[in-house]
């Protein structure tokens, strides 16, 4: 795998270098709220995200985990401003992205890229791989001429472990893992500072998943790109991400250093998720199956949204929504600590 690909901006519309203030997060979401009104009942809405606050530091890696439908993918699309937020703020490099005008938004998007779940669906079947990878270079005017952009394409393919000679082929000539490598190469074309991966391995075989995860680890090491990794597979999180946020019905219920959250989970939902991860030689009785289904987001329960499925629920859990508060275990030496939204976790 070669060194990071140099990016040569050639006009005012190309992405310029940006830095965040010392100690400031690269990406910061504060009290983000998003709902979707029902088509037939405009007075009712699906609450997708409810006061979500997370941070991704420079060169850091944050995993967003939870069951399907908890709002993970909606969060990713809001960060890229593919849809508007209802309330809250999303800051990237210290700038509120929802206040940007179109030219500034285009420049910002060159520094944020996304890898989607379905590699075949995210690639245009009518374009060759060379055309697919050259497209973001042309949009953001990266490279002085056609020859320089051709060299960029070749280096991108080498960087993700593919033969540059294959650039004349179309997506249907590749396997699922190879297509995802192409999608990753396209995401890296503008040398972004943040790479959002939305379930990038869920559509792949287990052996292929491992190679894609190895590739992402190596790319982060080589380029310093920050990762926001969305997944429902908790087994792959510890080897890739140093921070994790657990979502349930549009809210963060626990967040902190991965090694701390995974070794000593505090929220009952986090414990249930970790108990559901199969272990070698585990018997079926060893798995703690979480009962029931997530509540209807159109009509969520009062109090803690998890209380209908929680074996530890108390009367106050049915009446009052717990706040996401800092919980610093006296045995935890990590200065970041963690945050937990649970009445059963005492305040520090």
C-alpha atoms as a printed R data frame, in Angstrom:
    type eleno elety resid chain resno       x       y       z
1   ATOM     1    CA   UNK     A     1   0.000   0.000   0.000
2   ATOM     2    CA   UNK     A     2   1.509   3.310  -1.047
3   ATOM     3    CA   UNK     A     3   1.763   6.627   0.794
4   ATOM     4    CA   UNK     A     4  -1.150   9.071   1.014
5   ATOM     5    CA   UNK     A     5  -2.202  10.507  -2.316
6   ATOM     6    CA   UNK     A     6  -1.196  14.157  -2.758
7   ATOM     7    CA   UNK     A     7  -4.019  16.480  -3.708
8   ATOM     8    CA   UNK     A     8  -3.291  19.403  -5.998
9   ATOM     9    CA   UNK     A     9  -6.060  22.041  -5.947
10  ATOM    10    CA   UNK     A    10  -5.995  24.201  -9.046
11  ATOM    11    CA   UNK     A    11  -8.754  26.738  -8.543
12  ATOM    12    CA   UNK     A    12 -10.690  28.600  -5.899
13  ATOM    13    CA   UNK     A    13 -13.398  25.932  -5.917
14  ATOM    14    CA   UNK     A    14 -10.979  23.168  -4.988
15  ATOM    15    CA   UNK     A    15 -10.708  22.087  -1.347
16  ATOM    16    CA   UNK     A    16  -8.166  24.111   0.574
17  ATOM    17    CA   UNK     A    17  -6.364  23.113   3.755
18  ATOM    18    CA   UNK     A    18  -8.346  23.556   6.932
19  ATOM    19    CA   UNK     A    19  -7.430  23.009  10.549
20  ATOM    20    CA   UNK     A    20  -9.502  22.969  13.692
21  ATOM    21    CA   UNK     A    21  -8.646  24.882  16.806
22  ATOM    22    CA   UNK     A    22  -6.262  23.079  19.124
23  ATOM    23    CA   UNK     A    23  -8.238  20.634  21.252
24  ATOM    24    CA   UNK     A    24 -11.491  21.213  19.316
25  ATOM    25    CA   UNK     A    25 -13.264  18.193  17.780
26  ATOM    26    CA   UNK     A    26 -13.213  17.743  14.020
27  ATOM    27    CA   UNK     A    27 -16.952  16.955  14.033
28  ATOM    28    CA   UNK     A    28 -19.386  17.983  16.753
29  ATOM    29    CA   UNK     A    29 -23.134  17.342  16.938
30  ATOM    30    CA   UNK     A    30 -25.104  19.128  19.651
31  ATOM    31    CA   UNK     A    31 -28.741  18.316  20.507
32  ATOM    32    CA   UNK     A    32 -29.559  17.254  16.947
33  ATOM    33    CA   UNK     A    33 -33.250  16.521  16.401
34  ATOM    34    CA   UNK     A    34 -34.820  15.101  13.252
35  ATOM    35    CA   UNK     A    35 -38.349  13.850  12.551
36  ATOM    36    CA   UNK     A    36 -40.255  12.795   9.436
37  ATOM    37    CA   UNK     A    37 -43.957  13.717   9.138
38  ATOM    38    CA   UNK     A    38 -46.319  10.978   8.015
39  ATOM    39    CA   UNK     A    39 -47.734  11.404   4.526
40  ATOM    40    CA   UNK     A    40 -51.335  10.748   5.503
41  ATOM    41    CA   UNK     A    41 -51.191  12.271   8.967
42  ATOM    42    CA   UNK     A    42 -49.172  15.477   8.826
43  ATOM    43    CA   UNK     A    43 -49.794  16.189  12.505
44  ATOM    44    CA   UNK     A    44 -47.900  13.009  13.429
45  ATOM    45    CA   UNK     A    45 -44.231  12.269  12.791
46  ATOM    46    CA   UNK     A    46 -41.575   9.586  13.139
47  ATOM    47    CA   UNK     A    47 -38.923  10.750  15.595
48  ATOM    48    CA   UNK     A    48 -35.663   9.618  13.989
49  ATOM    49    CA   UNK     A    49 -33.173  11.485  16.203
50  ATOM    50    CA   UNK     A    50 -33.834  13.025  19.585
51  ATOM    51    CA   UNK     A    51 -31.232  15.446  21.004
52  ATOM    52    CA   UNK     A    52 -28.176  13.538  19.801
53  ATOM    53    CA   UNK     A    53 -24.767  14.926  20.835
54  ATOM    54    CA   UNK     A    54 -21.520  13.254  19.741
55  ATOM    55    CA   UNK     A    55 -17.977  14.290  18.840
56  ATOM    56    CA   UNK     A    56 -15.303  12.895  16.527
57  ATOM    57    CA   UNK     A    57 -11.752  14.135  17.219
58  ATOM    58    CA   UNK     A    58  -9.124  14.612  14.540
59  ATOM    59    CA   UNK     A    59  -7.636  11.243  13.518
60  ATOM    60    CA   UNK     A    60 -10.145   9.576  15.854
61  ATOM    61    CA   UNK     A    61 -12.592   6.739  15.208
62  ATOM    62    CA   UNK     A    62 -16.129   6.720  16.615
63  ATOM    63    CA   UNK     A    63 -18.514   3.778  16.201
64  ATOM    64    CA   UNK     A    64 -22.284   4.315  16.230
65  ATOM    65    CA   UNK     A    65 -23.975   1.025  17.147
66  ATOM    66    CA   UNK     A    66 -27.548  -0.124  17.694
67  ATOM    67    CA   UNK     A    67 -30.395  -2.137  16.236
68  ATOM    68    CA   UNK     A    68 -31.766  -1.461  12.756
69  ATOM    69    CA   UNK     A    69 -34.044   1.581  12.694
70  ATOM    70    CA   UNK     A    70 -32.450   3.394  15.634
71  ATOM    71    CA   UNK     A    71 -31.395   6.384  13.492
72  ATOM    72    CA   UNK     A    72 -27.763   5.584  12.631
73  ATOM    73    CA   UNK     A    73 -28.030   6.147   8.869
74  ATOM    74    CA   UNK     A    74 -30.172   9.261   9.319
75  ATOM    75    CA   UNK     A    75 -27.391  10.681  11.462
76  ATOM    76    CA   UNK     A    76 -24.857  10.108   8.668
77  ATOM    77    CA   UNK     A    77 -27.023  11.850   6.079
78  ATOM    78    CA   UNK     A    78 -27.536  14.859   8.333
79  ATOM    79    CA   UNK     A    79 -23.777  15.205   8.792
80  ATOM    80    CA   UNK     A    80 -23.329  15.355   5.015
81  ATOM    81    CA   UNK     A    81 -26.287  17.753   4.807
82  ATOM    82    CA   UNK     A    82 -28.176  15.456   2.464
83  ATOM    83    CA   UNK     A    83 -31.260  16.481   4.454
84  ATOM    84    CA   UNK     A    84 -32.003  19.378   6.841
85  ATOM    85    CA   UNK     A    85 -32.068  19.084  10.606
86  ATOM    86    CA   UNK     A    86 -35.070  20.202  12.673
87  ATOM    87    CA   UNK     A    87 -33.043  21.515  15.619
88  ATOM    88    CA   UNK     A    88 -29.530  21.493  17.053
89  ATOM    89    CA   UNK     A    89 -26.171  22.146  15.403
90  ATOM    90    CA   UNK     A    90 -23.640  20.133  13.407
91  ATOM    91    CA   UNK     A    91 -20.164  21.658  13.281
92  ATOM    92    CA   UNK     A    92 -17.358  20.420  11.060
93  ATOM    93    CA   UNK     A    93 -13.948  22.052  11.449
94  ATOM    94    CA   UNK     A    94 -15.687  24.521  13.758
95  ATOM    95    CA   UNK     A    95 -18.247  25.625  11.148
96  ATOM    96    CA   UNK     A    96 -22.008  25.068  11.351
97  ATOM    97    CA   UNK     A    97 -22.568  23.111   8.141
98  ATOM    98    CA   UNK     A    98 -26.283  23.942   7.975
99  ATOM    99    CA   UNK     A    99 -25.447  27.652   7.712
100 ATOM   100    CA   UNK     A   100 -23.195  27.232   4.665
101 ATOM   101    CA   UNK     A   101 -24.131  28.587   1.253
102 ATOM   102    CA   UNK     A   102 -23.799  26.337  -1.801
103 ATOM   103    CA   UNK     A   103 -20.164  27.224  -2.809
104 ATOM   104    CA   UNK     A   104 -18.912  26.795   0.767
105 ATOM   105    CA   UNK     A   105 -20.937  23.606   1.141
106 ATOM   106    CA   UNK     A   106 -19.282  22.117  -1.939
107 ATOM   107    CA   UNK     A   107 -15.831  22.891  -0.557
108 ATOM   108    CA   UNK     A   108 -16.792  21.384   2.785
109 ATOM   109    CA   UNK     A   109 -18.082  18.195   1.165
110 ATOM   110    CA   UNK     A   110 -14.673  17.623  -0.408
111 ATOM   111    CA   UNK     A   111 -13.359  17.122   3.129
112 ATOM   112    CA   UNK     A   112 -16.121  14.662   4.128
113 ATOM   113    CA   UNK     A   113 -16.807  11.404   2.278
114 ATOM   114    CA   UNK     A   114 -19.109   8.442   2.749
115 ATOM   115    CA   UNK     A   115 -18.873   4.718   2.051
116 ATOM   116    CA   UNK     A   116 -22.324   3.162   1.685
117 ATOM   117    CA   UNK     A   117 -23.619  -0.258   2.679
118 ATOM   118    CA   UNK     A   118 -24.292  -1.658  -0.801
119 ATOM   119    CA   UNK     A   119 -21.186  -1.262  -2.980
120 ATOM   120    CA   UNK     A   120 -22.977  -2.245  -6.191
121 ATOM   121    CA   UNK     A   121 -25.853   0.156  -5.610
122 ATOM   122    CA   UNK     A   122 -23.483   3.043  -4.842
123 ATOM   123    CA   UNK     A   123 -21.505   2.664  -8.090
124 ATOM   124    CA   UNK     A   124 -22.836   3.761 -11.480
125 ATOM   125    CA   UNK     A   125 -22.992   0.579 -13.607
126 ATOM   126    CA   UNK     A   126 -22.618   2.590 -16.829
127 ATOM   127    CA   UNK     A   127 -19.251   4.106 -15.859
128 ATOM   128    CA   UNK     A   128 -15.868   2.452 -15.878
129 ATOM   129    CA   UNK     A   129 -13.899   2.482 -12.638
130 ATOM   130    CA   UNK     A   130 -11.596   5.142 -14.065
131 ATOM   131    CA   UNK     A   131 -14.584   7.367 -14.843
132 ATOM   132    CA   UNK     A   132 -16.050   6.738 -11.375
133 ATOM   133    CA   UNK     A   133 -12.840   7.761  -9.612
134 ATOM   134    CA   UNK     A   134 -12.137  10.667 -11.939
135 ATOM   135    CA   UNK     A   135 -15.574  12.204 -11.349
136 ATOM   136    CA   UNK     A   136 -14.875  13.693  -7.855
137 ATOM   137    CA   UNK     A   137 -11.505  14.967  -9.083
138 ATOM   138    CA   UNK     A   138 -13.212  16.855 -11.902
139 ATOM   139    CA   UNK     A   139 -16.021  18.168  -9.710
140 ATOM   140    CA   UNK     A   140 -13.588  19.618  -7.174
141 ATOM   141    CA   UNK     A   141 -10.988  20.555  -9.816
142 ATOM   142    CA   UNK     A   142  -8.239  18.431  -8.341
143 ATOM   143    CA   UNK     A   143  -5.273  17.885 -10.658
144 ATOM   144    CA   UNK     A   144  -3.922  20.206 -13.290
145 ATOM   145    CA   UNK     A   145  -4.719  18.074 -16.327
146 ATOM   146    CA   UNK     A   146  -6.009  14.721 -17.569
147 ATOM   147    CA   UNK     A   147  -2.666  12.981 -17.139
148 ATOM   148    CA   UNK     A   148  -2.370  14.063 -13.528
149 ATOM   149    CA   UNK     A   149  -5.889  12.873 -12.778
150 ATOM   150    CA   UNK     A   150  -5.115   9.550 -14.463
151 ATOM   151    CA   UNK     A   151  -2.159   9.188 -12.097
152 ATOM   152    CA   UNK     A   152  -4.454   9.984  -9.145
153 ATOM   153    CA   UNK     A   153  -6.829   7.232 -10.230
154 ATOM   154    CA   UNK     A   154  -3.999   4.709 -10.486
155 ATOM   155    CA   UNK     A   155  -2.673   5.637  -7.057
156 ATOM   156    CA   UNK     A   156  -6.140   5.387  -5.529
157 ATOM   157    CA   UNK     A   157  -6.580   1.855  -6.851
158 ATOM   158    CA   UNK     A   158  -3.144   0.864  -5.590
159 ATOM   159    CA   UNK     A   159  -3.945   2.331  -2.201
160 ATOM   160    CA   UNK     A   160  -6.990   0.071  -1.781
161 ATOM   161    CA   UNK     A   161  -5.160  -3.005  -3.090
162 ATOM   162    CA   UNK     A   162  -6.474  -3.161  -6.672
163 ATOM   163    CA   UNK     A   163  -4.618  -3.319  -9.978
164 ATOM   164    CA   UNK     A   164  -4.763   0.048 -11.825
165 ATOM   165    CA   UNK     A   165  -5.106  -1.896 -15.087
166 ATOM   166    CA   UNK     A   166  -8.607  -2.867 -13.970
167 ATOM   167    CA   UNK     A   167  -9.775   0.756 -14.207
168 ATOM   168    CA   UNK     A   168 -11.179   0.138 -17.716
169 ATOM   169    CA   UNK     A   169 -13.720  -2.358 -16.322
170 ATOM   170    CA   UNK     A   170 -17.218  -1.649 -15.033
171 ATOM   171    CA   UNK     A   171 -18.579  -2.528 -11.549
172 ATOM   172    CA   UNK     A   172 -20.310  -5.740 -12.658
173 ATOM   173    CA   UNK     A   173 -16.890  -7.260 -13.431
174 ATOM   174    CA   UNK     A   174 -15.869  -7.201  -9.755
175 ATOM   175    CA   UNK     A   175 -16.728  -9.145  -6.610
176 ATOM   176    CA   UNK     A   176 -18.532  -7.545  -3.664
177 ATOM   177    CA   UNK     A   177 -15.316  -6.965  -1.743
178 ATOM   178    CA   UNK     A   178 -13.597  -5.437  -4.778
179 ATOM   179    CA   UNK     A   179 -16.549  -3.122  -5.377
180 ATOM   180    CA   UNK     A   180 -16.356  -1.918  -1.787
181 ATOM   181    CA   UNK     A   181 -12.637  -1.220  -2.269
182 ATOM   182    CA   UNK     A   182 -13.558   0.861  -5.319
183 ATOM   183    CA   UNK     A   183 -16.176   2.726  -3.261
184 ATOM   184    CA   UNK     A   184 -13.544   3.415  -0.600
185 ATOM   185    CA   UNK     A   185 -11.121   4.630  -3.271
186 ATOM   186    CA   UNK     A   186 -13.759   7.033  -4.570
187 ATOM   187    CA   UNK     A   187 -14.370   8.312  -1.031
188 ATOM   188    CA   UNK     A   188 -10.641   8.976  -0.629
189 ATOM   189    CA   UNK     A   189 -10.297  10.788  -3.971
190 ATOM   190    CA   UNK     A   190 -10.516  14.277  -2.444
191 ATOM   191    CA   UNK     A   191  -8.262  13.435   0.538
192 ATOM   192    CA   UNK     A   192 -11.071  13.951   3.100
193 ATOM   193    CA   UNK     A   193 -10.502  14.597   6.789
194 ATOM   194    CA   UNK     A   194 -13.599  12.573   7.775
195 ATOM   195    CA   UNK     A   195 -14.726   9.238   6.336
196 ATOM   196    CA   UNK     A   196 -18.266   8.115   7.194
197 ATOM   197    CA   UNK     A   197 -18.779   4.363   6.789
198 ATOM   198    CA   UNK     A   198 -22.430   3.291   6.874
199 ATOM   199    CA   UNK     A   199 -22.481  -0.495   7.432
200 ATOM   200    CA   UNK     A   200 -19.661  -0.937   4.868
201 ATOM   201    CA   UNK     A   201 -19.202  -4.670   5.565
202 ATOM   202    CA   UNK     A   202 -22.739  -5.928   6.252
203 ATOM   203    CA   UNK     A   203 -23.349  -6.962   2.616
204 ATOM   204    CA   UNK     A   204 -20.075  -8.925   2.414
205 ATOM   205    CA   UNK     A   205 -18.955 -12.424   3.368
206 ATOM   206    CA   UNK     A   206 -17.190 -12.786   6.713
207 ATOM   207    CA   UNK     A   207 -13.749 -13.363   5.206
208 ATOM   208    CA   UNK     A   208 -14.183 -10.356   2.914
209 ATOM   209    CA   UNK     A   209 -15.366  -8.242   5.853
210 ATOM   210    CA   UNK     A   210 -12.080  -8.874   7.656
211 ATOM   211    CA   UNK     A   211 -10.046  -7.680   4.667
212 ATOM   212    CA   UNK     A   212 -12.120  -4.509   4.297
213 ATOM   213    CA   UNK     A   213 -11.690  -3.731   8.014
214 ATOM   214    CA   UNK     A   214  -7.941  -4.293   7.708
215 ATOM   215    CA   UNK     A   215  -7.937  -1.888   4.769
216 ATOM   216    CA   UNK     A   216  -9.790   0.809   6.754
217 ATOM   217    CA   UNK     A   217  -7.373   0.441   9.675
218 ATOM   218    CA   UNK     A   218  -4.387   0.775   7.363
219 ATOM   219    CA   UNK     A   219  -5.877   3.772   5.543
220 ATOM   220    CA   UNK     A   220  -6.525   5.593   8.802
221 ATOM   221    CA   UNK     A   221  -2.955   4.910   9.899
222 ATOM   222    CA   UNK     A   222  -1.506   6.097   6.571
223 ATOM   223    CA   UNK     A   223  -3.701   9.140   5.921
224 ATOM   224    CA   UNK     A   224  -4.861  10.236   9.389
225 ATOM   225    CA   UNK     A   225  -8.492  10.387   8.238
226 ATOM   226    CA   UNK     A   226 -11.051  10.371  11.057
227 ATOM   227    CA   UNK     A   227 -13.691   7.619  10.980
228 ATOM   228    CA   UNK     A   228 -17.379   7.628  11.836
229 ATOM   229    CA   UNK     A   229 -18.221   3.924  11.629
230 ATOM   230    CA   UNK     A   230 -21.903   2.931  11.660
231 ATOM   231    CA   UNK     A   231 -22.614  -0.723  12.362
232 ATOM   232    CA   UNK     A   232 -24.873  -3.196  14.119
233 ATOM   233    CA   UNK     A   233 -22.020  -5.728  14.406
234 ATOM   234    CA   UNK     A   234 -20.407  -5.043  17.766
235 ATOM   235    CA   UNK     A   235 -17.776  -7.736  17.267
236 ATOM   236    CA   UNK     A   236 -15.831  -5.584  14.786
237 ATOM   237    CA   UNK     A   237 -15.881  -2.358  16.806
238 ATOM   238    CA   UNK     A   238 -13.012  -2.865  19.333
239 ATOM   239    CA   UNK     A   239 -10.369  -3.466  16.644
240 ATOM   240    CA   UNK     A   240 -11.295  -0.363  14.660
241 ATOM   241    CA   UNK     A   241 -12.745   2.372  16.909
242 ATOM   242    CA   UNK     A   242 -11.443   3.917  20.120
243 ATOM   243    CA   UNK     A   243 -14.828   5.496  20.979
244 ATOM   244    CA   UNK     A   244 -18.347   4.059  20.768
245 ATOM   245    CA   UNK     A   245 -21.853   5.527  21.043
246 ATOM   246    CA   UNK     A   246 -24.826   3.208  21.594
247 ATOM   247    CA   UNK     A   247 -28.144   4.356  20.083
248 ATOM   248    CA   UNK     A   248 -31.657   3.257  20.928
249 ATOM   249    CA   UNK     A   249 -34.776   4.713  19.286
250 ATOM   250    CA   UNK     A   250 -33.009   7.864  18.127
251 ATOM   251    CA   UNK     A   251 -31.134   8.636  21.356
252 ATOM   252    CA   UNK     A   252 -27.628   8.007  22.661
253 ATOM   253    CA   UNK     A   253 -27.957   5.792  25.737
254 ATOM   254    CA   UNK     A   254 -24.255   5.193  26.409
255 ATOM   255    CA   UNK     A   255 -21.049   6.645  25.040
256 ATOM   256    CA   UNK     A   256 -17.386   6.440  25.925
257 ATOM   257    CA   UNK     A   257 -14.051   4.741  25.239
258 ATOM   258    CA   UNK     A   258 -14.652   1.413  23.518
259 ATOM   259    CA   UNK     A   259 -12.524  -0.620  25.899
260 ATOM   260    CA   UNK     A   260 -14.367   0.866  28.893
261 ATOM   261    CA   UNK     A   261 -17.893   0.493  27.504
262 ATOM   262    CA   UNK     A   262 -17.279  -3.055  26.270
263 ATOM   263    CA   UNK     A   263 -15.562  -4.281  29.430
264 ATOM   264    CA   UNK     A   264 -17.964  -2.619  31.896
265 ATOM   265    CA   UNK     A   265 -21.246  -1.713  30.165
266 ATOM   266    CA   UNK     A   266 -23.494   0.418  32.374
267 ATOM   267    CA   UNK     A   267 -26.733   0.748  30.425
268 ATOM   268    CA   UNK     A   268 -28.962  -2.374  30.350
269 ATOM   269    CA   UNK     A   269 -29.363  -2.037  26.567
270 ATOM   270    CA   UNK     A   270 -25.578  -1.973  26.058
271 ATOM   271    CA   UNK     A   271 -25.278  -5.109  28.209
272 ATOM   272    CA   UNK     A   272 -27.954  -6.841  26.137
273 ATOM   273    CA   UNK     A   273 -26.205  -5.923  22.869
274 ATOM   274    CA   UNK     A   274 -22.872  -7.253  24.111
275 ATOM   275    CA   UNK     A   275 -24.503 -10.419  25.454
276 ATOM   276    CA   UNK     A   276 -25.938 -11.050  21.982
277 ATOM   277    CA   UNK     A   277 -22.476 -11.212  20.378
278 ATOM   278    CA   UNK     A   278 -21.734 -14.940  19.790
279 ATOM   279    CA   UNK     A   279 -18.565 -16.210  21.466
280 ATOM   280    CA   UNK     A   280 -16.473 -19.230  20.431
281 ATOM   281    CA   UNK     A   281 -17.951 -22.505  21.695
282 ATOM   282    CA   UNK     A   282 -20.908 -20.633  23.221
283 ATOM   283    CA   UNK     A   283 -24.046 -22.689  23.718
284 ATOM   284    CA   UNK     A   284 -27.450 -21.320  22.668
285 ATOM   285    CA   UNK     A   285 -28.396 -20.963  26.339
286 ATOM   286    CA   UNK     A   286 -25.393 -18.690  26.871
287 ATOM   287    CA   UNK     A   287 -26.897 -15.968  24.682
288 ATOM   288    CA   UNK     A   288 -28.991 -13.378  26.467
289 ATOM   289    CA   UNK     A   289 -31.749 -12.678  23.931
290 ATOM   290    CA   UNK     A   290 -33.323  -9.255  24.320
291 ATOM   291    CA   UNK     A   291 -37.123  -9.707  24.532
292 ATOM   292    CA   UNK     A   292 -39.611  -7.823  22.389
293 ATOM   293    CA   UNK     A   293 -39.138  -5.312  19.604
294 ATOM   294    CA   UNK     A   294 -38.139  -1.635  19.692
295 ATOM   295    CA   UNK     A   295 -41.144   0.657  20.364
296 ATOM   296    CA   UNK     A   296 -42.982   2.415  17.561
297 ATOM   297    CA   UNK     A   297 -41.097   5.696  16.882
298 ATOM   298    CA   UNK     A   298 -44.414   7.312  15.935
299 ATOM   299    CA   UNK     A   299 -45.709   6.730  19.445
300 ATOM   300    CA   UNK     A   300 -42.691   6.187  21.729
301 ATOM   301    CA   UNK     A   301 -43.296   5.220  25.366
302 ATOM   302    CA   UNK     A   302 -43.106   7.749  28.175
303 ATOM   303    CA   UNK     A   303 -39.979   7.916  30.280
304 ATOM   304    CA   UNK     A   304 -37.041   5.782  29.191
305 ATOM   305    CA   UNK     A   305 -37.750   4.362  25.728
306 ATOM   306    CA   UNK     A   306 -36.045   1.112  26.716
307 ATOM   307    CA   UNK     A   307 -38.162   0.416  29.797
308 ATOM   308    CA   UNK     A   308 -40.705  -1.932  28.053
309 ATOM   309    CA   UNK     A   309 -37.823  -4.330  27.315
310 ATOM   310    CA   UNK     A   310 -35.638  -3.671  30.355
311 ATOM   311    CA   UNK     A   311 -35.584  -6.369  33.072
312 ATOM   312    CA   UNK     A   312 -34.405  -3.790  35.624
313 ATOM   313    CA   UNK     A   313 -37.032  -1.104  34.949
314 ATOM   314    CA   UNK     A   314 -38.387   0.785  37.953
315 ATOM   315    CA   UNK     A   315 -41.509   2.981  38.222
316 ATOM   316    CA   UNK     A   316 -39.460   6.143  37.591
317 ATOM   317    CA   UNK     A   317 -38.198   4.630  34.325
318 ATOM   318    CA   UNK     A   318 -41.779   4.697  33.024
319 ATOM   319    CA   UNK     A   319 -42.339   8.335  34.002
320 ATOM   320    CA   UNK     A   320 -39.139  10.357  33.476
321 ATOM   321    CA   UNK     A   321 -36.738  10.357  30.535
322 ATOM   322    CA   UNK     A   322 -33.178   9.916  31.864
323 ATOM   323    CA   UNK     A   323 -30.594  12.513  30.858
324 ATOM   324    CA   UNK     A   324 -27.291  11.531  29.242
325 ATOM   325    CA   UNK     A   325 -24.847  12.342  32.028
326 ATOM   326    CA   UNK     A   326 -21.205  11.746  32.775
327 ATOM   327    CA   UNK     A   327 -20.438   8.615  34.766
328 ATOM   328    CA   UNK     A   328 -16.838   8.389  35.961
329 ATOM   329    CA   UNK     A   329 -16.125   5.026  37.526
330 ATOM   330    CA   UNK     A   330 -13.593   5.416  40.343
331 ATOM   331    CA   UNK     A   331 -11.673   2.475  38.874
332 ATOM   332    CA   UNK     A   332 -11.666   3.991  35.391
333 ATOM   333    CA   UNK     A   333  -8.382   5.775  34.673
334 ATOM   334    CA   UNK     A   334  -9.457   6.977  31.224
335 ATOM   335    CA   UNK     A   335  -9.728  10.802  31.352
336 ATOM   336    CA   UNK     A   336 -12.538  10.849  28.770
337 ATOM   337    CA   UNK     A   337 -14.933   8.883  30.963
338 ATOM   338    CA   UNK     A   338 -18.317   7.926  29.617
339 ATOM   339    CA   UNK     A   339 -21.898   9.151  29.477
340 ATOM   340    CA   UNK     A   340 -24.941   7.053  30.331
341 ATOM   341    CA   UNK     A   341 -28.679   7.765  30.079
342 ATOM   342    CA   UNK     A   342 -30.108   5.511  32.796
343 ATOM   343    CA   UNK     A   343 -31.830   6.166  36.119
344 ATOM   344    CA   UNK     A   344 -30.065   3.121  37.560
345 ATOM   345    CA   UNK     A   345 -26.656   4.722  37.105
346 ATOM   346    CA   UNK     A   346 -25.974   7.110  39.934
347 ATOM   347    CA   UNK     A   347 -24.657  10.589  39.198
348 ATOM   348    CA   UNK     A   348 -20.932  11.113  39.927
